[in-house]
Amino acid sequence: MRPLPRTSKPEASQAFTIILERLYAMARQTDASLGSPSDLEATLIALPSENRSQVMLVLESVESRATTRADQELADAARLVRNIAGRVWKHQGLDTLARKIEPRSYGFPNG
């Protein structure tokens, strides 16, 4: 018997609320005047730029692990927050999400 598909939106889930609360707590350490904890965009903007890559990595990990455990609610919430964070931070012109990639030689001689 197949489980019924979820019809709830990720932003209405308990998992989304927990992720938002954790990000808000991190942002408040830097910006004590931060407004409502429900304002995801303001929370993401308030996060220090040096922490943003780590936040993205954690959200990717949460999404992956939740998918493996078939916890679709958590996977959807992590994916939603990750996608919004990517857009917000890119829109700010703070492309802190680009990872440094070491060039590979692939066995070709240096010329």
QUIMOTA-V40417 format. One record per residue. N is the residue number from 1. RES is the residue in one small letter. SS is DSSP state (h for helix, s for strand, l for the rest). PHI is phi in degrees with one decimal (999 if undefined). D_CENTER is the distance of its C-alpha to the mean C-alpha in Angstrom with 2 decimals. Layout:
[[N & RES & SS & PHI & D_CENTER] [N & RES & SS & PHI & D_CENTER]]
//
This chain:
[[1 & m & l & 999 & 33.06] [2 & r & l & -85.3 & 29.67] [3 & p & l & -67.9 & 27.22] [4 & l & l & -67.8 & 26.93] [5 & p & l & -67.6 & 23.92] [6 & r & l & -76.0 & 21.48] [7 & t & l & -109.4 & 21.96] [8 & s & l & -74.9 & 19.61] [9 & k & l & -83.1 & 16.71] [10 & p & h & -57.0 & 13.22] [11 & e & h & -72.1 & 13.17] [12 & a & h & -101.3 & 16.44] [13 & s & l & -85.9 & 15.52] [14 & q & h & -65.1 & 15.85] [15 & a & h & -61.3 & 12.66] [16 & f & h & -61.6 & 10.74] [17 & t & h & -60.8 & 13.09] [18 & i & h & -66.0 & 12.55] [19 & i & h & -61.1 & 8.79] [20 & l & h & -61.6 & 9.82] [21 & e & h & -61.5 & 12.81] [22 & r & h & -66.7 & 11.28] [23 & l & h & -65.1 & 9.25] [24 & y & h & -62.8 & 12.56] [25 & a & h & -62.3 & 14.62] [26 & m & h & -64.1 & 13.09] [27 & a & h & -66.8 & 13.63] [28 & r & h & -66.7 & 17.08] [29 & q & h & -64.5 & 18.20] [30 & t & h & -95.6 & 18.26] [31 & d & l & -128.1 & 19.17] [32 & a & l & -66.4 & 21.43] [33 & s & l & -89.0 & 22.37] [34 & l & l & -55.9 & 18.98] [35 & g & l & -71.2 & 19.92] [36 & s & l & -67.8 & 18.77] [37 & p & l & -67.0 & 15.93] [38 & s & l & -86.3 & 15.43] [39 & d & l & -90.4 & 14.68] [40 & l & h & -61.7 & 10.93] [41 & e & h & -61.4 & 11.80] [42 & a & h & -63.6 & 14.11] [43 & t & h & -63.1 & 11.85] [44 & l & h & -64.6 & 9.30] [45 & i & h & -65.3 & 12.57] [46 & a & h & -75.0 & 14.05] [47 & l & l & -67.0 & 11.71] [48 & p & l & -58.3 & 13.90] [49 & s & h & -60.3 & 13.37] [50 & e & h & -71.2 & 14.24] [51 & n & h & -99.2 & 11.26] [52 & r & h & -67.1 & 8.56] [53 & s & h & -62.7 & 9.04] [54 & q & h & -65.5 & 9.00] [55 & v & h & -59.9 & 5.73] [56 & m & h & -62.7 & 4.43] [57 & l & h & -63.5 & 7.35] [58 & v & h & -65.4 & 6.97] [59 & l & h & -63.1 & 4.25] [60 & e & h & -61.7 & 6.76] [61 & s & h & -65.3 & 9.45] [62 & v & h & -60.4 & 9.01] [63 & e & h & -60.5 & 9.09] [64 & s & h & -62.9 & 11.99] [65 & r & h & -66.1 & 13.81] [66 & a & h & -65.3 & 13.67] [67 & t & h & -64.0 & 15.03] [68 & t & h & -61.2 & 17.66] [69 & r & l & -85.0 & 18.68] [70 & a & l & 62.4 & 18.88] [71 & d & l & -96.3 & 16.70] [72 & q & h & -63.8 & 15.73] [73 & e & h & -61.1 & 14.67] [74 & l & h & -68.5 & 11.95] [75 & a & h & -61.2 & 10.92] [76 & d & h & -64.0 & 11.01] [77 & a & h & -65.3 & 9.07] [78 & a & h & -64.1 & 6.01] [79 & r & h & -63.9 & 6.76] [80 & l & h & -61.2 & 7.52] [81 & v & h & -63.3 & 4.73] [82 & r & h & -61.6 & 3.00] [83 & n & h & -65.7 & 6.73] [84 & i & h & -65.3 & 7.54] [85 & a & h & -59.4 & 5.84] [86 & g & h & -58.6 & 7.61] [87 & r & h & -68.3 & 10.60] [88 & v & h & -62.1 & 10.93] [89 & w & h & -69.4 & 10.88] [90 & k & h & -68.7 & 13.06] [91 & h & h & -62.4 & 15.27] [92 & q & l & -71.7 & 15.88] [93 & g & l & 79.9 & 17.20] [94 & l & l & -105.7 & 15.12] [95 & d & l & -77.5 & 14.11] [96 & t & l & -82.4 & 12.69] [97 & l & l & -88.0 & 10.58] [98 & a & l & -68.9 & 13.93] [99 & r & l & -92.9 & 14.90] [100 & k & l & -75.2 & 18.52] [101 & i & l & -116.5 & 20.41] [102 & e & l & -74.6 & 23.84] [103 & p & l & -65.8 & 26.54] [104 & r & l & -106.5 & 28.21] [105 & s & l & -84.6 & 31.94] [106 & y & l & 52.5 & 32.23] [107 & g & l & 79.9 & 35.75] [108 & f & l & -81.5 & 37.01] [109 & p & l & -69.6 & 39.36] [110 & n & l & -72.2 & 38.41] [111 & g & l & -123.2 & 40.56]]
//
